[in-house]
């Protein structure tokens, strides 16, 4: 079965995938202009804010690894890292 509603993507330089083709195009253009993956992600994200505002926002989904910083002594039953 062949699906003709989505293009087949292939490349050797880089790739950007989003939920809207305009955001993907902007991200790829930034990569081609010498930008980093972070530049492409930011550019694509800004476009998504405009073309799909109902799916994106300042408090939208953003997976991130954030170290937890705490002060004071840890309980003796806490995790054993030092």
KEROKE-853887 format. One line per 2 residues: number of its first residue (from 0); their letters; for each residue x, y, z of C-alpha. Coordinates in nm, 2 decimals, m for minus. Example, Ala and Ser with C-alpha at 12.3 -4.5 7.8 and 13.67 -1.06 7.14 Angstrom:
// KEROKE-853887
0	AS	1.23/m0.45/0.78; 1.37/m0.11/0.71
This chain:
// KEROKE-853887
0	XX	0.00/0.00/0.00; 0.14/0.34/m0.10
2	XX	0.06/0.65/0.09; 0.07/0.96/m0.13
4	XX	m0.03/1.22/0.14; 0.32/1.24/0.29
6	XX	0.65/1.29/0.11; 0.93/1.03/0.16
8	XX	1.22/1.20/0.33; 1.58/1.10/0.28
10	XX	1.90/1.29/0.31; 2.27/1.28/0.40
12	XX	2.31/1.63/0.53; 2.04/1.65/0.80
14	XX	1.67/1.63/0.87; 1.40/1.82/1.05
16	XX	1.07/1.67/1.13; 0.77/1.86/1.28
18	XX	0.39/1.84/1.26; 0.37/2.12/1.00
20	XX	0.57/2.13/0.67; 0.65/2.50/0.70
22	XX	0.82/2.45/1.04; 1.02/2.16/0.89
24	XX	1.12/2.38/0.59; 1.24/2.66/0.82
26	XX	1.44/2.42/1.03; 1.60/2.26/0.73
28	XX	1.68/2.61/0.58; 1.86/2.70/0.91
30	XX	2.06/2.38/0.90; 2.16/2.45/0.53
32	XX	2.26/2.80/0.62; 2.52/2.66/0.87
34	XX	2.31/2.67/1.18; 2.32/2.40/1.45
36	XX	2.05/2.16/1.55; 1.95/2.40/1.83
38	XX	1.91/2.68/1.58; 1.69/2.45/1.37
40	XX	1.48/2.34/1.67; 1.43/2.70/1.78
42	XX	1.33/2.82/1.43; 1.09/2.54/1.38
44	XX	0.94/2.60/1.72; 0.88/2.97/1.65
46	XX	0.71/2.87/1.32; 0.49/2.62/1.51
48	XX	0.38/2.89/1.75; 0.23/3.07/1.45
50	XX	0.09/2.79/1.23; m0.03/2.56/1.51
52	XX	m0.09/2.79/1.82; m0.35/2.54/1.95
54	XX	m0.07/2.28/1.99; 0.21/2.49/2.11
56	XX	0.27/2.76/2.38; 0.50/2.89/2.64
58	XX	0.39/2.62/2.88; 0.37/2.35/2.62
60	XX	0.54/2.01/2.63; 0.92/2.03/2.64
62	XX	1.12/1.73/2.74; 1.43/1.84/2.94
64	XX	1.68/1.70/3.18; 1.71/1.95/3.47
66	XX	1.94/1.89/3.76; 1.78/1.93/4.10
68	XX	1.97/2.16/4.33; 1.89/2.14/4.70
70	XX	2.06/2.29/5.00; 2.10/2.15/5.35
72	XX	2.17/1.80/5.48; 2.01/1.50/5.32
74	XX	1.83/1.24/5.52; 2.02/0.92/5.60
76	XX	1.76/0.72/5.40; 1.81/0.92/5.08
78	XX	1.99/0.80/4.77; 2.36/0.70/4.84
80	XX	2.53/0.94/4.60; 2.79/1.18/4.74
